[in-house]
Amino acid sequence: MPDFTLTAEQRSIQEKAREFATTEIAPVALAIDRDHDEFPWSVVERGIAAGWTTMLIPKRYGGGGFDQLAGGLVLEELGAACAGFATVFGASNLGVAPLVLQGSEEHKQRALAKICEGGRRLAAFAVTEAGAGSAAASGDPQRGPQLRARRDGDSYVLNGSKRFISNGSVASLITVLARTHPTKGSIGGLSFFAVEAPRDGLSVGKIESKMGQRASHTAELIFEDVRVDAADLIGREGMGSMTMLQTISCSTALAAAVCVGIGRAATEAAVRFGRGHKLLEDQGFALRVADMATSVEAARALTWRALWENDQRLDHDTGRLQRAPSLKLGTMAKVFASDACVRAASEAIDIVGPEACVESHPLQKIFRDAKLMQIYEGTNQVHRIGMARLL
């Protein structure tokens, strides 16, 4: 029989994350959502010190060495307090994932050790472009990423731009998907690079004013003759699509964990309102909150299953995959959990009524935060198409 009991270490990590979310994030989440022009470094630095940005980096490189399930437990707790902060920390783990999964030992020792030094060090994952979001892995070289990386002796020169990059304006390490062959498609034409920032030729363009998750800054990155060492290539040239597939196979389940936190927060808000207004005996209210709570529990079970499956395939000492990644469960978890958290947030607003729609009420923020989860880390529509092909 499957055992859903967390280990003592996992429970300790979960409790630490819950305390951080309750004491450091929740009290300031609404205020930062309203006044989000400045990046919230004061809270983020404490999260870096707590280990949330490097928790999935193996211990041998200076990271926390968490398994995937423990990482999901952290992101659920942070997501329940503020999905924007969960995205800051989650995106940093996503940013280092290509290095962890495919970097050489020398490259990991050099680059990961630096990101684990603490301070104001965040990572970003730069794949999306203005014309290549869901088509990032397209086999058509005209539809996929167009940012070019041209080999020049012992260097590569990068030119182009990326858009909608979480942590893009504040990251000190950016893993960038670039086109290294002009006519090859996703197989053989794309490569990942680890780019340290700031550096000559790399600039921040537009910082988006988003509908939700405003604690997380999302930026355009512009590369103008950015020169990087050939040693900054992650893995082998032309293997970028495989690296991206491996990264996404792990990150989708982690995104699902944030969704579980959002759905949990919405459900708890509805239940608190019901208790305060003595609605628990009302059948209409009871039916609605029971369905909300059931959907959140189902999303958590599927998310844990996906995270557990990823853990069975990873060598946690090196961070490398020992077997081919399982994309199906991760995409199922992300799609189901993001849909569930949007429904829960919408239901909670219906239950609470007009009060939930004013700026001072947390539910309006929760709803805006939730909607983004159906779009980033791959839109749910694209994931459903890919999922169907894996059945």
Secondary structure, 3 states (H helix, E strand, C coil): CCCCCCCHHHHHHHHHHHHHHHHHHHHHHHHHHHCCCCCCHHHHHHHHHHCCCCCCCCHHHCCCCCCHHHHHHHHHHHHHHCHHHHHHHHHHHHHHHHHHHHCCHHHHHHHHHHHCCCCCCCEEEECCECCECCCCCCCCCCCCCCCEEEEECCEEEEEEEEEEEECCCCCCEEEEEEECCCCCCHHHHEEEEEEECCCCCEEEEEECCCCCCCCCCEEEEEEEEEEEEHHHEECCCCCHHHHHHHHHHHHHHHHHHHHHHHHHHHHHHHHHHHHHCCCCCCHHHHHHHHHHHHHHHHHHHHHHHHHHHHHHHECCCCCCECCCCCHHHHHHHHHHHHHHHHHHHHHHHHHHCHHHHCCCCHHHHHHHHHHHHCCCCCCHHHHHHHHHHHC
